[in-house]
Every structure is written in C-alpha cells, then in structure tokens.
Amino acid sequence: MAKDKKKKPAEKAKKEGKKLSALYEISGDSITRKNKTCPKCGPGMFMGKHKDRVVCGSCQYVEYTKKEE
C-alpha cells in the first residue's frame, strides 16, 4: 500500500501594516490627521486611500476619485 503524502501549504509573505503614527502629523502643539474621516461613522474612523477610491473599513462607504486627464 502506498502512503499518502501530505503537501505542506506554501508559506505566505508577511506584510507589514501601516503604523498608527503614519496617520497623524505632529507640528508643535497641534496634531493633524492625514487621512479623511468617514462621514457616516464620524471622527475617529479613517478612510483608506486606494488608487481610484477612498473606502471606510467599518461601514464600507466608498468615494471614487475622478481621473485627471
């Protein structure tokens, strides 16, 4: 009888996420947010920037950007 050979799953490359410090800019005594906030969820929920759109990860609200020609 032949033994069943089990294949090991391919190892995935681990991606580093954005650091929380990358979402804010500190200048003197003021803190400014770099990303846009979600109009549905309110302040505190940042929208992710993509190539052609801006998306909220919580409520899936999407704003598409116009192509510049």
BELVEN-V399142 format. One record per helix or strand. SS is the DSSP state (hx for helix, st for strand). FROM is the first residue (numbers start at 1). LEN is the number of residues. Records with the same first field share a line. If there is no record, write none. Layout:
BEGIN
SS = FROM-LEN, FROM-LEN
END
This chain:
BEGIN
hx = 20-4
st = 24-4, 30-4, 37-2, 42-8, 53-4, 62-3
END
